[in-house]
Structure formats: C-alpha cells, structure tokens
Amino acid sequence: MNRYPRDFHGYGPTPPDAQWPGGARIAVQFVVNYEEGGENNILHGDAASEAFLSEIVGAAPWPGQRHWNMESIYDYGARAGFWRLHRLFTGAGIPATVYGVASALGRSPQQVEAMKDADWEIASHGLKWIDYKDHSADAERADIAEAIRLHNEVVGAPPRGWYTGRSSVNTVALAAETGVFDYISDTYDDDLPYWMQVAGGDQLIIPYTLDCNDMRFATAQGFNSGDQFYTYLRDTFDALYAEGCDGSAKMMSVGLHCRLVGRPGRIQALKRFIDYIKGFEGVWAPRRIDIADHWRATHPPKHPLRIDQMNRAEFVEKFGGVFEHSAWIAERAHDLELGPAHNCVAGIHNALARMFRSASPEERMGVLTAHPDLAGKLAAAKRLTAESTAEQGSAGLDALTDAERAKFTELNTAYVAKHGFPFIIAVKDHDKDGILRHFEARISNDTQTEFETACAQVERIARLRLETML
C-alpha cells in the first residue's frame, strides 16, 4: 500500500467560517435515535438477542432465544422515552433529527406521525439496527436499498440523510452510490461538515458524535449520572461557542436514545442543557437537513489538487524542480505512502524532504552542487532556473552595484574553495545586506557544519517554492 486512504488533514489549521444563518456562533443539533423494534431479535429474523446499549451491564447475545428483559428495556424507549423527548423538544421549540431504523419505524406508526407533526427530520438509520462489520458489500447494499424503500413507504417520503452507526468500512461509499442522500453521518472526524469525493461524486458528510451522546450511560467509563452528562454537554458547548466568538463557528451534535435519556432520572440533565444554551445569543438549533442545505448553498464542493492521486509523470513534472535540478527526489517521493494528508504544502514538503534526508551523502552533495552561486556567472548569463531567478531577484541580487557584485564573487570563490559546494541560503527570508552578513559569518564554519546548514537551507528553499506553487 503506497496510497493511504485515511484523511488526517481535513480543514487543517484554518477551518472555514461556517457562516451559519443569522451570524450564529454555533449550531447545536439534536439527534433522536429511534431503534426500538429494529434491534437484534429472533422475532426479526436475527440469530440472537440484542446486547448493546441497555441498562443490563455486561449483556451478551442469547443465540436462538428471545431476551425478555432486553426487549422490555427497548420497549420502554418506544412506550415512554420517546414521548418524554417529544414533549421536551416540542415544548422548547427545537426541531430534532430522527435517525430512524426503517423496520423500527414500520412498527411505530403513532411515533412516526408525531415526528412528522412536529416537523422533525426523519433520516435513515438503516434497515435494522445490527452490526454490518461482517456483511459483504452486496448484502449491505441490499439492506440499504430496502431501508430506503421501506422508509419511503412508512414515512411517505424518502430519507435525505443516512447514518448506519454500526457500520462497515464500505458503508459510506455504499450509501453515497445510491445518489439518494443529501448527507451521510457515518463519521466522527470533524466539528464541521465537509465534502468527500466518493462513489464517483461529491458527497456531503455531516459528522456525528459518540462523546456528546447518551450512549455513554450504557458503556464502561461513561456517564454515571445526569449531572455528568449535563456538565460534559455544557463544557463542549462553551468551548465551541468561544471558538465561534473568535470567528470560527462550529457544529455541536448531541446524540440521544429514547430508552436511555428518555428515563426520568436523565431527561432533566438534557432539559438543563437546553435551558442553558437558550441563555446565549447566536445559537442555531437546526435539523441536520437544515445544516446540509446551508452547507451546500454556502460551501459548495471544491476540487483542490489531489497530490496523492497523481501518476508518476504528473507528480515529477510538477514537483521535480522543487529541489534544484534533482527530479529524482520527486520520483522517490511518489513511491511513498501518500494520502490525503499530503494534499497541502506541509504534506508534499514532508514527502520530498524525507527523500532528501534519506539519500546518501553523495546524493545530497549533488543537490547542493546543483545550486547556483548567488549573483554569479549563471545569473549574469540569465541561465538560472525560473525559480532561482525569481528568488535571487526578490532579494535584489539582480540589481547589484559593481562593488556588491565584486564582493559576492569574492565570497563565492572563497566559499566553494573551502567547502566544495556553493553557499546556499533561502534568499526570500533575507534582504541583500542580511545575505551578505550570513555569507561572511558562515564561511568560517567547518565544512560538516556548513554541509548540514546548507541541507537545511535547501529544505527551506523547497518549502518556499511549494508555498508559491500551491
């Protein structure tokens, strides 16, 4: 593998301004997961009972058997927890997004009617709330298609958002290839929506959350009380709200489950949080589809340079001159494990510099000797590379007086005679007088010190050239 698929770069150090409607400083989005009736159960054709996210500590699947206590806990979510959440959000005037498991929605017509009457978005949470990690791509694709069909039949409209949750490595691509979804949420990797090129097109991703999520009431090292849940939500909000005040508005997702936070001992923590955020200006509480519509209109997809997808010829043509007359560095860099993180100045510079640093001393010396003298004969004859010409001109080395030119010639001759390679400095970092001062100071160094200094300057020159290119 020499192309790494995971994206560690994202928006990098300068995320975009979300430009939320009304100048909001934060978007706080609440998701109600409706899974009751879609979980693992032999009644649903599954091999065993459910064992995930319940009040039963250390639950395990019961192969071939119904688990009465587990079913009863899930039933609570539909019978009581859902209505408690419904009253809370409708009373607060906040529309939620429902992640609805299609088979669960089909078994809960009254709840679906209440969701629609409240103008909640009903996104798809898959056909069944089961784990897809061991499914084949074809089997998962079939379930996605059936989920869309059944959702449309039960709700009266197709889902515009998708979240499997218990997903496979294929899930995002399979959902995207349907062309149905305005957004997919099977990622947890950012505080903002972003576009992903997948399945031959641009797919909007709205990341979800597992930390601001009541599921931690049912997991090890999770929330033991409503106070812990409230405190964590409040602290997350405070951090993101402060970033929004500094011009970097973010999104906060809050994940909820009817059978978990729908319990009376927990719902009060959620109510306190809603009351808390209502005390701030510039808080937008949308549905996820509202975020998707805003992002598509305000931040349409762009197609920046994909360095990791260049073939060798394209790569070497573009970056072969970054290290002076040393295209072999780009040739070797193309064979590295490049990925999305390299699609930026820092990424490609790191890849090229690695090949320079790992080269033999003789090869590195070849790079040094490929550099021209400063204000030397090649410059006078206009035989420098375009990059060197621009760099030397930026420091005024193309407009020297006769005395200055003579001084550079004297220093160039003495430096090469002593060290065996030209004096190298990133001239864009200095003016003419500064370059002369460094020249005069460095010429007296021992050759090994100068070799290391010159190599560092070569890397710096490469970085400046890439910043100009990209």
N, C-alpha and C positions, 0 to 999 in steps of 0.2 A: 504494500500500500504506500504510494507516494503522493496521494491526494487525500487530505484529511477532511472528513465531511463536517465535523462539529465547528460551530462558529463562536470563537472566543472574543471576537472583536465587537460585533453589534454596532451600536452607535459610537463606541469609543469614548474619548474624554469630553466630547461636545455633542450631547444628545440634542435633538431638535426641540424647538419651542412647540409644545403641543397645540397652542392656540385654541384652548378649549372655549366653547361658546360663552359669550359674556365676559371674557377675560378671566374665567375661573382659574384658581391657583391649583386645584386638584380635582380629579374625577374619582369619586368613590362609588364603586359599583358592587351591588349585592347580588349574589347568585344563590338561588334556592334549588338544591339538587333534589329532584323527585325520582327516587329509585324504588320506592316501596311497591312490590309486586313485579319488579324486574330483576330481583336478585337471584342468586343460585338457589334452586329449589327443584326437587324431583317432580313437583307439580308442573314445572316449566320445561320439563324435558332435560334437566341437568343431571349430572351423575351424583351430586352430593348437595348437602345443605350449605347455606352461606356461612362464612366465618369472619367477615370483615366489617369493621365499623359498627359495633353494637356495644351494649352495656356488659356483655359477657366477656370477662377477662380471660385471655388465652383460648378463645374459642377455636375449635378445629372443625373442618368439614365432616359431616356424617355421610359416608358413601351409602347410597341407596336408601336413605331414611329421611323423613321429614324431621326437622328440629323445631319442636313446638315452641320452645322459649324464644329461639331466634326469630321465628315467624311472628310471634306476638310482639316482639320489640319493633320489628319493621312495621307491623300493623299500626302500632301507636303513632308512627310518623304520619301515616295517611289519615287515621281517625281523629287525632288530636293535634299533633305537632304542626301539621300543615295549616290548620285553621288558626292556630295561635300566631304563626308567622304571617298569615294573610291579614289578620286583624292589625298586627303591628305595622306592616308596611302600608296598607291602605290608610290606616289612621294617621301615619306620618306623611302621607302624600308622596311616597317614594316608590317608583315602579321598579320591580325586580326583573331579573332574567331567570327563567327556569331552565335548568338542564334537565330535560325530561327524557327518561328512558322510554322508548316508544311502547314497549309491552306494558310498562307500568302505567303510562298514560291511558292505554286502552282499557285498563282495569279500574280507572278512577274518573268516570265521566263528570261527576259533580265538581271535583277539584279542577279539572280542565276548564269547565265552564267558569269557575271562579277566577282562574288565571286570566282567561280572555276578558271577562267583565272588568277586571282591574287593569287591563291594558298592559299586562306583563308580557314580555317577550318569552316565547316558548321555543328554546333552541333544542337541538337533539343531543341526547346523552347516550346515543346508540340504541341498538335493538334490545339488548339485555345487559344488565349490569354485571358483567362477568369479565374475567381476565383474558385478554387477547394475546398475551405474550407467546403462547404456544400454537396459535392458529396459523394456518397457511395464509398467504396473501389472498388467495382465491376465496377461502372460507370467510375471511374478514370482509373482503369486498362484497360478498353476497349478503352478509349481515348489514353492512352499511346501506346497500340498496334496499333491503327490506325495511330497515329503520326509516328511511326516507318515505317509502311507500305507506307504511303503517302510520307514521306521524301525520302525513298529509290526510289520510283517511280519518284519523281520530280528531285532529285539531281543525281540519278544514283548510289548511294552508301548509306548504312545505316549510321545513325549518331553514332559517337563514344562517344559523350558527351551529357549530359542531364541537362537541367535547366527549371523547370516549372515556377518558380518565384512566381506566385500567388497560392501557394501550399497548401496542406493539411498536417495533421500530418502523413498521410500514404504515401506521395509522394516518399520519398527516398527509403523506403522498396519496394514499387511497381515498381519503376524504376530499383532497384537492382535485383529484382526477375526475370526480363526479361533476365538477363545474357548478354545483348547486349552492355552495356556501359562501356567503359574504365574508365570513371569518371562521377561523379554526382556533381553538384554545388549548390544544394538547401540548402546550409548552409552559414552562415556569421560569423563563430565562431573561425577563426584562421587566421594567416598570412602565414601558410604553408599547403600543402596538408597533408592528413592523411588517414589511413585505418580505416574503420568501419566494424565491424562484423554485418552483416545484411542479412536477407533473406537466412540464412544458408551458407553464404560465406563471403569472404573479398572483400569489395567494396572500391575503391579509391574515396576519397572526395577531390575536389578542391574548397575550399570556395570562394564565390563571395563577392561582396561589394554593400552596399547601401549608403555608405558615399562618396566614390570617384566615384560618379555616377551623371550624368547629370539630373537624375530624380528630383534632388533637385531644379532644375529650375522651377518645376511644383508642388512643395509641400510647405506647410507652413514652415516658418523659414528656407527656402532653400537658394539657390544662387540667388541673385538679379542681378548680372552682371557677365560678363565673367571674370573680374578681381578676383572676389571672388572664382570662380571655379578654375582658374589658381593657385591662392595662396594656396588653400587647397590641390590641387594635388601636388604642389611643396613642401609644408611643409611635406606632407605624404612621398613623395619620399626622402626628406632629412633625415627624422627620420629613415626610413628603410635602406637607404644607409649607414648611420652611423652605424647601427647595423651590417650590412654586413661587414663593415670595421673592426669590432670587432670580426669577426669570426662567426657571427650568421646571415647568409644570409636569406632574407625573400622574399616573393612574394607580389607584389602590383597589384591589379586588378583595372581596370578603366572601368566603365560601361557607355555605350553610346547608344543613341536612335536617329535614323535618323531624326525624326520630332522635336527633342529638340536641341541637339548640332549641328544638321545639318543646323540650321539657321545661316545666315551670321554674326549676332551680337555675336554669341557664338563660332563659329568654330575657330576664331582667338585665343581664350584662349587655346583651345586644341592644336593648332599649336605651340603656345609659349611654351607649356609644352613639346611637342615632341622635339622642338629645345633645350630646357633646358636640358633634360636628355641626348641628344646627346653630350653634353659637358663633360660628365663624362666617365671615364674608368670603365670597368667591369659592364656594363648594358646589360642584355639579354632581348630582346623583343620578346618572343616566342608566338606561339598559345597555347591555353590551352592543346591541344592534345600533343604538344611537352613537356609540363610540365608533363603530365600524363606518357608519355613514359619514360622520365628521372626518375621520381619518382619510377616507377615500377622497373626499372633496378638498381637504386642506393639505394632505400629504400624499399625493398620488405616487404610484411606484416610479422609481428611477432605476436606471441600469448603469451603475458605475462600472469601471474597469474591473473585470474578474481575472486577476493575475493568475489565480490558481487554475483557471480553465484554459490558459493559453497553451498552444502547442509549442514545441521547442523552437521552431523557426520564428514564430511571433515573439516569443519571450526573448530570444537572443537579439532579434532586431531592435526591440525596444530598450533592452537593458544592457546590451553588450558593450556600450560605450560609457557606462556609469563609472567603471574603473578604467582608467586611461589605457586605451589600446589593449585591453585584456578581456576579450569576449569569452575566454574560457571560464571565467568566473561565473558568468550568466549561464553558460552551458551546464556547469556542475550544479548551480543553484536550482535549475529546472528539475533536477532529479531528486531534490529534497522532498520531504513530506509536507508539501504546501497545502494550505487550506484557506478558508475564508479569512482567518486572522492575518493572512499575508496580503490582503487586498487593501493595503494602505502603505503610506510612506515607511512607517516603522517596520511593518511586516516584510516588505521587499528588501529594505536596507538590511535587516537582520539576516535574511537568507543569503544575500550577496556577501555580506561581511563574514558570515560563517565560513564560506568557501575561501575567502581571502585568508582568514585566520588559520584555517586548517591546511593551507597549501604549504609546500616545502619552503625552506628559507631561500632557495634559488628561485622558485617561482615568485615569491613575494618580492625578492630583489628585482626580478624582471618587471614587476608592476611599478616599482619605484623608478627604475631607469627609463620607463616609458614616459614619465612625466617630463615636460619641457622645462628648461631653465626659465626663471622669472625674468621677463623683459629681455630675453636672449635672442639668439640669431633666428630661431624659428618664428618668434613673434615679429621680428623685423621683416622677415620674408613672407609674413602672413601665411604661414604653413601650420599654424596650430589647429587643433580640433575646434569645432564651433563652441564646445563647452569651455575649453581653456581660453579661447579668445574673449568670450563674454566675461569669464571670471577675472582675468587679468585687467580687462577694461573697467570692471566695476570698481577696482581699487586705483584706477588712474595710471596703471602701468603701461598703457598705450599712449601716454602723453607726458613722457619724462623729459626733463631738461637734459642737455648734453652731459652735465655734471652728474646728474642722477643716473643716467644710463651707464656712464663710466663706472660709477660706484657699484651698480648691480653686476656689471660684467666682471669687475674685480672680485666681488664676493662669490659669484657663481663659480669662477675658475678656482678660487681657493677652496671652496666647499667640496667640489667634486674631486679635486686633487687629494683632499684629506680623507673623505668618506667613501668615494666611489659611486655616488648617486647624487642626483640633483637635490637642492634644497626644496622641500615641499611644505607648503603651508596653505591652509584654506583661506585664500585671499579675501573671500567675501566677508570674513569675520573681522577684517582689519582695514585700515587705510594705508596709504603708501608709507607714511612715516612709521607706523606701527610694524609693518612688514620689515622695514629696514632694521628696526630695533631688535626684532626677533632673530633676524638673519645674523646680525653681529653678535648676539648673545649665544646662539646655538652653535655657531661654527667652531667654538672652542670645546664643545662636548666630545666625549669619546664616541667612537663610531657605533658601538652597540646601543648606547643611549639614543643616538640620532636615528638609528635604524628603527627602534621602537617608536620614537616620536614621529618619524616620517610615516610609518604604517598607520598610526592613529590619525594623522592628518589626512592620509588617503581615504580612510573611512569617513572622516568628517566631510571631505570634498564630495564623496559619493552621496552622503546624506543630503547635502545642499543641492546637488544635481537632481536627486529624486524629488525633493520638495518643489523644484522648478517644473519638473516633468509632470507631477501628479497633483 
